[in-house]
């Protein structure tokens, strides 16, 4: 597997000029999170810098944002979603679509870990922030989902 990972890393642009965006897309979309972690680790070993640095330097626009999002999620999925929840509840108002999407989609997967990561990073229980930022039956529903995980 190491040889294949090395090949993929080379294919992604090690030692060549220019960037083959299609190669990045292909590798990112055709491998599991576990495989991507191994690829990113090997990339760092071969290139001497993180895949995040390569993406920031070689990509732009929506593709750059999408690839960075995938990398964040691959390295620490609960942290990625904790950050998304914070962004959805920060400031005046809330991004209810994002809140509902995350709570419903992650409730039976890793919402408990997301809740723990949220508290570790932001120093406040997720339940407290929900109570501060939402109201009524909507608040109650979100609190029940969070408590059950």
C-alpha positions in Angstrom: 0.0 0.0 0.0 2.9 2.4 0.7 4.1 2.2 -2.9 0.6 3.0 -4.1 0.2 5.9 -1.7 3.6 7.2 -2.7 2.6 7.0 -6.4 -0.6 8.9 -5.6 1.3 11.6 -3.7 3.7 11.9 -6.6 0.8 12.1 -9.0 -0.7 14.9 -6.9 2.3 17.1 -7.8 5.4 16.2 -5.9 8.4 17.3 -8.0 6.4 18.5 -11.0 5.4 22.0 -12.0 1.7 22.9 -12.2 -1.2 21.2 -10.4 -3.4 18.5 -11.8 -6.7 19.4 -10.1 -8.3 16.3 -11.5 -5.8 14.2 -9.7 -6.7 15.8 -6.4 -10.4 15.4 -7.1 -9.9 11.8 -8.1 -7.9 10.9 -5.0 -10.2 12.7 -2.6 -13.4 11.3 -4.0 -12.3 7.7 -4.5 -10.8 6.8 -1.1 -12.1 6.2 2.4 -11.3 8.5 5.3 -8.8 5.8 6.5 -7.1 5.7 3.1 -7.0 9.5 2.9 -5.4 9.7 6.3 -2.7 7.3 5.1 -2.3 9.3 1.9 -2.0 12.6 3.8 0.5 11.1 6.2 2.6 9.7 3.3 2.3 13.0 1.5 3.7 14.9 4.4 6.6 12.4 4.7 7.5 12.7 1.0 6.8 16.4 0.4 8.0 17.8 3.7 4.7 19.7 4.2 1.1 19.0 4.9 -1.5 18.4 2.2 -3.3 21.5 3.7 -0.3 23.6 2.6 -0.3 22.1 -0.8 -4.0 22.9 -1.2 -3.7 26.4 0.1 -0.8 27.1 -2.3 -2.0 25.3 -5.4 -5.8 25.7 -5.4 -8.2 28.5 -5.3 -11.9 29.3 -5.1 -14.6 26.7 -4.4 -12.3 23.7 -5.1 -9.8 24.9 -2.5 -12.6 25.3 0.0 -14.1 21.9 -0.8 -10.7 20.1 -0.5 -9.8 21.9 2.8 -13.2 20.9 4.2 -12.6 17.3 3.3 -9.1 17.3 4.9 -10.5 18.9 8.1 -13.2 16.3 8.3 -10.8 13.4 7.6 -8.4 14.5 10.3 -11.0 15.2 13.0 -14.7 14.8 12.1 -16.1 15.8 15.5 -14.0 19.0 15.5 -15.1 19.8 11.9 -18.8 19.6 12.9 -18.2 21.4 16.2 -16.7 24.3 14.2 -19.7 24.2 11.8 -22.1 24.3 14.8 -20.2 27.3 16.3 -20.3 29.1 13.0 -24.1 28.4 12.7 -24.8 29.8 16.1 -22.3 32.7 16.3 -23.5 36.2 16.3 -27.0 37.4 15.9 -29.4 34.7 14.8 -28.7 31.2 13.8 -28.2 29.2 10.6 -31.1 26.8 11.4 -30.6 24.8 8.2 -27.1 23.9 9.2 -28.1 23.2 12.8 -30.8 20.8 11.8 -28.7 19.1 9.1 -25.9 18.4 11.6 -28.0 17.3 14.5 -30.1 15.0 12.4 -27.4 13.6 10.2 -24.9 13.0 13.0 -27.2 12.1 15.9 -26.8 8.3 15.4 -23.1 8.5 14.3 -20.9 10.8 16.4 -23.0 13.6 17.9 -21.7 12.7 21.4 -18.1 13.2 20.2 -19.1 16.4 18.5 -20.6 17.6 21.8 -17.4 16.8 23.7 -15.2 18.4 21.1 -17.4 21.5 21.1 -17.0 21.9 24.9 -13.2 21.3 24.7 -12.7 23.9 22.0 -15.2 26.6 23.0 -15.3 26.1 26.7 -19.1 25.9 26.9 -21.5 23.0 26.8 -23.3 22.7 23.5 -26.6 22.4 25.4 -26.0 25.8 26.9 -25.4 27.4 23.6 -28.5 25.8 22.2 -30.5 27.2 25.1 -29.0 30.7 24.5 -29.5 30.8 20.8 -32.8 29.0 20.2 -36.4 29.1 21.5 -39.6 27.1 22.0 -40.2 23.7 20.6 -37.2 24.0 18.3 -34.9 24.5 21.3 -36.5 21.5 23.1 -36.1 19.3 20.0 -32.4 20.2 19.6 -31.7 19.7 23.3 -33.4 16.2 23.2 -31.3 15.2 20.2 -28.1 16.4 21.9 -28.9 14.8 25.3 -29.6 11.4 23.7 -26.2 11.2 22.3 
